[in-house]
Amino acid sequence: MTDDRESGASSQNPSRVPPIEDWHRLLDGRVAVVTGGGAGIGGAISRLFAQHGALVEIVEIDPDRAALVVEDIEAVGGVARAHVVDVRFDAEVEDLRGEVLGEHGRIDVLVNNVGDHRPLVRFHESDPESWSAMYAVNLEHLFRVTRAFLTPMIDGGGGSIVNVHSVEGMRGFPGEPVYAAMKAAAAHFTTSLAAGYGRRGIRVNGIGPDLTQTTQVDYLAPDGPSGAGDHLWESWTPVGRLGWPVDQARVALFLASDLSAFVTGHNVPVDGGTLAGGGWFFSPEARRFVNRPTGL
Ligand SMILES: NC(=O)c1ccc[n+]([C@@H]2O[C@H](COP(=O)([O-])OP(=O)(O)OC[C@H]3O[C@@H](n4cnc5c(N)ncnc54)[C@H](O)[C@@H]3O)[C@@H](O)[C@H]2O)c1
């Protein structure tokens, strides 16, 4: 006879669809680790998960940002803790693992959200140092943090991993091919991990954001990318507006919760339709889509 874990078989009952007990608390009592959870998309994910009953472990390099999100969550009766951690370093992630498992004895949800396109280096001016920096902040920590929590997740009966990468990993990005390559690798890591660990109760999915207002990508700053004027959003996204962190968080909630119990290995562009409409722009003047915009 073979042990379930050795054979790779799931300990879950194959004929059972997990029931949704409470539609307002989709993560009730679940332990959720969110990296980069102190601002932007990670901040919105932390808040929404807590609102849905998760015990949120915020992993953040910036202590003030982490403290602020914990304060917000506690103010509305939620549960969260801050961990000041730089996910680029093994020892800090090991300590984090100890703190989370020491407190709860398990982990149910992991959101790998840390990533940064800065500094934007043109490829012909890049060097091994800039490539390594892109690797460290956009890809390597996914391996590190996922490995740290995967075994406890399996031992606890399963869980959900959500990797926040970028729509730039799902299309060509002329601005920073190295960043785009790291994001594409994160998307493929998602798919491959899902295929390997599904039978052990682990689901893995990814989100590819685009055009979302955050501290890192401040479209609304006077000198920010949106400086040209709000009316242009009609051209920039098929849905005709800027994205907000909560747009990303809602999809993360779906992927983290049992709503998506039969979904694994997928990367969802959360982009207002930019990937779908790639190359086509709505022209407010012509009142139609054009693939050769003028007047730029
Ligand atoms: N905002 C967008 O439009 C957009 C578009 C494409 C992809 N993304 C991706 O979405 C994710 C979140 O982006 P965002 O715009 O919310 O970014 P953000 O910079 O606003 O927030 C990221 C958070 O992560 C923290 N952080 C950074 N490095 C860290 C480290 N080494 N260890 C721990 N914490 C760290 C930061 O302090 C910050 O609070 C990133 O992976 C980013 O590449 C965002």
The ligand as an ORCA input file, in Angstrom:
! r2SCAN-3c Opt
* xyz 0 1
  N       0.167     48.803    -10.579
  C       0.188     48.292    -11.800
  O      -0.426     48.838    -12.743
  C       0.942     47.014    -12.074
  C       1.076     46.623    -13.411
  C       1.739     45.448    -13.692
  C       2.234     44.661    -12.661
  N       2.108     45.068    -11.374
  C       2.658     44.175    -10.329
  O       1.768     44.097     -9.236
  C       2.518     43.903     -8.024
  C       2.159     44.985     -7.023
  O       2.418     46.233     -7.628
  P       1.969     47.628     -7.004
  O       1.793     48.537     -8.145
  O       0.896     47.437     -6.006
  O       3.337     48.028     -6.259
  P       3.628     48.983     -5.003
  O       5.072     49.341     -5.103
  O       2.627     50.078     -4.943
  O       3.426     48.007     -3.762
  C       4.350     46.953     -3.546
  C       4.654     46.812     -2.071
  O       5.693     45.834     -1.930
  C       6.653     46.287     -0.994
  N       7.952     45.672     -1.324
  C       8.784     46.016     -2.336
  N       9.887     45.262     -2.329
  C       9.757     44.401     -1.276
  C      10.577     43.379     -0.744
  N      11.758     43.103     -1.305
  N      10.140     42.670      0.322
  C       8.936     42.968      0.898
  N       8.121     43.939      0.439
  C       8.523     44.655     -0.631
  C       6.662     47.803     -1.160
  O       7.156     48.452     -0.007
  C       5.194     48.111     -1.443
  O       4.483     48.389     -0.249
  C       3.996     43.919     -8.444
  O       4.436     42.602     -8.644
  C       3.971     44.677     -9.760
  O       5.063     44.358    -10.601
  C       1.475     46.234    -11.059
*
